[in-house]
Amino acid sequence: MGTRYLGTTEEVTALNAYIKLVRATESVSHRLHRHLESSKLTVTQFGVLEALFHLGAMHQRDLAEKLLKSGGNITLVIDNLEKRQLVKRDREVGDRRCISVSLTPAGKQLISDLFPAHVEAILQQMSILSLEEQAELGRLCKKLGKQE
């Protein structure tokens, strides 16, 4: 479904590309994250666990920046993960305003159990594209994402 806007060629082309990008992202994301339902995790909660699993303990503000979430949103997400004893918070000794978030053993176990299925789901979704097309898609997305 494209735009019904009757603008210039540049406007219509940009709008149609944007619509396709958003629809593709939403569609792939919906299919990829079905496996999270059984573990009762949201996409953002999974993102926090995955970031901590691969990058180690992080400041709460750095997690928010990495996941493109607001400080308030990431606080709520971490609150809920902490209630489930999947992450823990520690205040920095030198600067008590800084809060470091890390995985608990239960959180590490959960993400290490879930991540292989996540990788497999991504492989399945991306397999419609050749390796060259995947590389080109990655290049174009990075170019679009880095724009100021």
C-alpha positions as CSV (number, residue, x, y, z in Angstrom):
1,M,0.0,0.0,0.0
2,G,1.5,3.3,-1.1
3,T,0.7,6.9,-0.3
4,R,-2.4,8.5,-1.8
5,Y,-0.7,11.9,-1.4
6,L,-0.6,13.8,-4.7
7,G,2.7,15.6,-4.3
8,T,5.9,16.0,-6.3
9,T,7.7,12.9,-7.6
10,E,10.3,13.3,-4.9
11,E,7.6,13.6,-2.2
12,V,5.6,10.5,-3.4
13,T,8.8,8.5,-3.8
14,A,10.0,9.4,-0.3
15,L,6.6,8.7,1.3
16,N,6.3,5.3,-0.5
17,A,9.8,4.3,0.6
18,Y,9.1,5.3,4.2
19,I,5.8,3.4,4.2
20,K,7.5,0.3,2.9
21,L,10.3,0.6,5.4
22,V,7.9,1.0,8.4
23,R,5.6,-1.8,7.3
24,A,8.5,-4.2,6.6
25,T,10.0,-3.4,10.0
26,E,6.7,-3.9,11.9
27,S,6.0,-7.1,10.0
28,V,9.4,-8.7,10.6
29,S,9.5,-7.5,14.2
30,H,6.1,-9.0,14.9
31,R,7.1,-12.4,13.5
32,L,10.5,-12.3,15.2
33,H,9.3,-11.6,18.7
34,R,6.5,-14.2,19.0
35,H,8.9,-16.5,20.9
36,L,9.1,-13.9,23.7
37,E,5.5,-14.4,24.7
38,S,6.2,-17.8,26.3
39,S,8.9,-16.1,28.5
40,K,6.5,-13.1,29.3
41,L,9.1,-10.6,28.0
42,T,8.4,-7.4,26.1
43,V,10.6,-6.6,23.1
44,T,12.3,-3.9,25.2
45,Q,12.9,-6.2,28.1
46,F,14.5,-8.7,25.7
47,G,16.7,-5.9,24.3
48,V,17.9,-5.0,27.8
49,L,18.7,-8.6,28.6
50,E,20.5,-9.1,25.2
51,A,22.5,-5.9,25.6
52,L,23.6,-6.8,29.1
53,F,24.4,-10.4,28.0
54,H,26.6,-9.3,25.1
55,L,28.1,-6.0,26.5
56,G,28.2,-6.6,30.2
57,A,26.9,-4.3,33.0
58,M,25.9,-0.9,31.7
59,H,24.7,2.4,33.2
60,Q,21.0,2.8,33.0
61,R,21.3,5.9,30.8
62,D,23.6,4.1,28.3
63,L,21.0,1.3,28.0
64,A,18.3,3.8,27.2
65,E,20.5,5.4,24.6
66,K,21.5,2.0,23.1
67,L,17.9,0.9,22.9
68,L,16.6,4.3,21.7
69,K,14.3,4.6,24.7
70,S,13.6,7.5,27.1
71,G,15.0,7.4,30.6
72,G,11.6,7.0,32.1
73,N,10.7,4.1,29.8
74,I,14.0,2.3,30.5
75,T,13.5,2.8,34.3
76,L,10.1,1.1,34.1
77,V,11.5,-1.8,32.0
78,I,14.3,-2.3,34.4
79,D,11.9,-2.1,37.4
80,N,9.9,-4.9,35.9
81,L,13.0,-7.0,35.1
82,E,14.3,-6.4,38.7
83,K,10.9,-7.6,40.1
84,R,11.4,-10.8,38.2
85,Q,15.0,-11.0,39.6
86,L,16.5,-11.0,36.1
87,V,18.6,-7.9,36.6
88,K,20.1,-6.0,39.5
89,R,20.9,-2.3,40.0
90,D,24.0,-1.0,41.8
91,R,24.7,2.6,42.5
92,E,28.2,3.8,41.7
93,V,30.3,4.5,44.8
94,G,32.0,7.6,43.3
95,D,28.7,9.1,41.8
96,R,25.5,7.8,43.4
97,R,23.5,9.3,40.5
98,C,24.9,6.7,38.2
99,I,23.2,3.3,38.3
100,S,24.8,0.3,36.8
101,V,22.5,-2.6,35.6
102,S,23.7,-6.1,35.3
103,L,22.2,-9.6,34.8
104,T,21.5,-11.9,37.7
105,P,22.2,-15.6,37.2
106,A,18.5,-16.1,36.4
107,G,18.7,-13.3,33.8
108,K,21.8,-14.7,32.3
109,Q,20.2,-18.2,32.1
110,L,17.0,-16.9,30.5
111,I,18.8,-14.8,27.8
112,S,21.2,-17.6,27.0
113,D,18.3,-20.0,26.6
114,L,16.3,-17.5,24.4
115,F,19.0,-16.1,22.2
116,P,19.7,-19.1,20.0
117,A,16.0,-19.2,19.0
118,H,16.1,-15.5,18.3
119,V,19.1,-15.9,16.0
120,E,17.3,-18.8,14.2
121,A,14.2,-16.6,13.8
122,I,16.3,-13.8,12.3
123,L,18.0,-16.2,9.9
124,Q,14.6,-17.5,8.8
125,Q,13.2,-14.0,8.3
126,M,16.3,-12.7,6.4
127,S,16.7,-15.8,4.2
128,I,14.3,-14.3,1.7
129,L,17.2,-12.0,0.8
130,S,20.6,-13.2,-0.6
131,L,23.7,-12.5,1.5
132,E,24.5,-9.6,-0.9
133,E,21.0,-8.2,-0.5
134,Q,21.3,-8.5,3.3
135,A,24.6,-6.6,3.2
136,E,23.1,-3.9,0.9
137,L,20.0,-3.6,3.2
138,G,22.3,-3.2,6.2
139,R,24.4,-0.6,4.4
140,L,21.3,1.4,3.4
141,C,19.7,1.2,6.9
142,K,23.0,2.4,8.5
143,K,23.1,5.3,6.0
144,L,19.5,6.2,6.8
145,G,20.0,5.8,10.5
146,K,23.1,7.9,10.8
147,Q,21.6,10.9,9.1
148,E,21.4,14.0,11.3
